[in-house]
Amino acid sequence: MRIYLGTELIKMHARQAVGGRSTDPSDYPKDKAAYAFRDIDRLLDEAGRRGDSVGEYAHALLGAPLPWRHMRQVYALLRLCEKYGAARVDAACARALAFDVLDVRRIRRMLETSSAAEAQAEQRGKLVQLPLLPARFARSDDSFRTLKNRDDETGGAR
């Protein structure tokens, strides 16, 4: 295949078999080539640099027979490292791996919940135990009585 700009030949790809494709990595910007070629090893390396648990979590996600189905989750995991810090995401991944939870949305919710709790604690100056709510049906026995006493009907006299 030949690609022209006006009358000038700018690119040429060799003929491929039916159904084959020819992609030149130099056609992509360097920072986008990894996305275009679904480079799983690069993703695993980058996740491993963010923390041991993050690397294990990414390996668990991409360890399936069709790893490119989970690449977007690994990209999301790496973005969480940028947003919340690698140490916090590493701790959340360790907790998730302990319970065999492989869902990046769950990790994001864990981080958001802990961030909200930490922000509230900073405002108050300390973490406090929330009081337990009273039981919902904590009423006296008389509230549930369906039959009245005979004394109540006759006014106490027989």
C-alpha positions in Angstrom: 0.0 0.0 0.0 1.3 3.4 -0.9 0.3 6.7 0.8 0.7 9.9 -1.1 0.5 13.6 0.0 -0.4 15.2 -3.3 2.0 13.6 -5.7 4.7 12.8 -3.2 5.0 9.3 -1.8 5.2 9.6 2.0 4.6 6.0 3.3 4.6 2.5 1.9 3.5 -0.7 3.6 4.3 -4.2 2.3 1.5 -6.3 1.0 -0.1 -8.5 3.6 -2.0 -11.8 3.4 -5.8 -11.6 3.4 -7.0 -10.4 6.8 -3.4 -9.3 7.8 -2.4 -5.9 8.8 0.7 -3.8 8.7 1.2 -1.2 11.4 4.4 0.8 11.8 5.1 1.9 15.4 6.8 5.0 14.1 3.4 6.2 12.7 2.2 6.9 16.2 3.5 9.5 18.7 5.8 7.9 21.2 3.5 8.4 24.2 0.5 6.9 22.3 2.1 3.9 20.7 1.7 1.8 23.9 -2.1 2.4 23.8 -2.3 1.6 20.1 -0.4 -1.7 20.3 -2.0 -2.9 23.6 1.4 -3.3 25.3 0.5 -5.4 28.4 4.1 -5.8 29.6 4.5 -2.0 29.7 1.3 -1.7 31.8 2.5 -4.4 34.2 5.9 -2.7 34.6 4.3 0.7 35.2 1.9 -0.8 37.8 4.8 -2.6 39.5 6.6 0.7 39.8 3.6 2.2 41.7 3.7 -0.5 44.4 4.0 -4.3 44.9 0.2 -4.7 45.6 -0.7 -2.5 42.6 1.6 -4.7 40.4 0.0 -7.8 41.8 -3.5 -6.4 41.3 -2.7 -5.4 37.7 -1.2 -8.9 37.1 -4.4 -10.5 38.4 -6.5 -8.3 36.1 -4.4 -9.0 33.0 -3.7 -12.6 33.8 -6.9 -13.8 32.1 -6.8 -15.4 28.6 -8.0 -12.2 26.9 -6.0 -9.5 28.8 -6.9 -6.6 26.6 -10.5 -6.8 28.0 -9.1 -5.5 31.3 -6.6 -3.0 30.1 -8.9 0.0 30.7 -9.3 -1.1 34.3 -5.5 -1.1 34.7 -5.4 2.4 33.1 -8.0 3.5 35.6 -5.9 2.0 38.4 -2.8 3.9 37.3 -4.9 7.1 37.2 -6.0 6.4 40.8 -2.3 6.3 41.7 -1.8 9.8 40.2 -4.9 11.2 41.9 -4.7 9.6 45.4 -1.0 8.7 45.6 0.7 5.4 45.0 1.0 4.5 48.7 -2.8 4.8 49.4 -3.7 2.9 46.2 -1.1 0.2 47.1 -2.8 -0.2 50.5 -6.2 -0.4 49.0 -5.0 -3.0 46.5 -3.5 -5.1 49.3 -6.9 -5.0 51.1 -8.8 -5.9 47.9 -6.4 -8.8 47.1 -6.8 -10.2 50.6 -10.5 -10.6 49.8 -10.1 -11.5 46.1 -11.9 -8.4 44.9 -10.8 -7.6 41.3 -12.9 -4.5 40.6 -11.1 -1.1 40.2 -14.4 0.8 40.8 -14.5 -0.8 44.3 -10.9 0.4 44.9 -11.9 3.9 43.8 -14.9 3.9 46.2 -12.6 2.7 49.0 -10.2 5.6 48.3 -13.1 8.1 48.0 -14.6 6.9 51.3 -11.3 7.1 53.2 -10.6 10.5 51.7 -13.9 11.8 52.9 -13.4 10.4 56.4 -9.9 11.8 56.6 -11.1 15.3 55.5 -13.9 15.2 58.1 -11.4 14.1 60.8 -9.1 16.9 60.0 -11.9 19.4 60.3 -12.8 18.1 63.7 -9.2 17.4 64.8 -9.6 13.7 65.5 -11.3 10.5 64.5 -14.3 9.7 66.8 -16.5 6.6 67.2 -19.9 7.3 65.9 -22.7 6.5 68.5 -24.8 3.5 67.7 -28.4 4.3 66.8 -31.1 3.0 69.1 -32.9 -0.1 68.0 -35.8 0.7 65.6 -38.5 -1.1 67.5 -37.4 -0.3 71.1 -40.9 0.3 72.6 -42.6 -1.0 75.6 -44.6 -4.3 75.6 -47.8 -2.3 75.9 -47.3 -0.9 72.5 -47.6 -4.4 71.0 -50.5 -5.6 73.1 -53.5 -6.5 71.0 -55.9 -7.7 73.7 -56.9 -5.5 76.6 -57.0 -6.7 80.2 -60.4 -7.4 81.6 -59.7 -4.9 84.3 -59.3 -2.2 81.7 -62.7 -3.0 80.1 -64.7 -3.0 83.3 -62.8 -0.2 85.0 -61.2 -2.4 87.6 -64.5 -3.9 89.0 -66.1 -7.2 88.1 
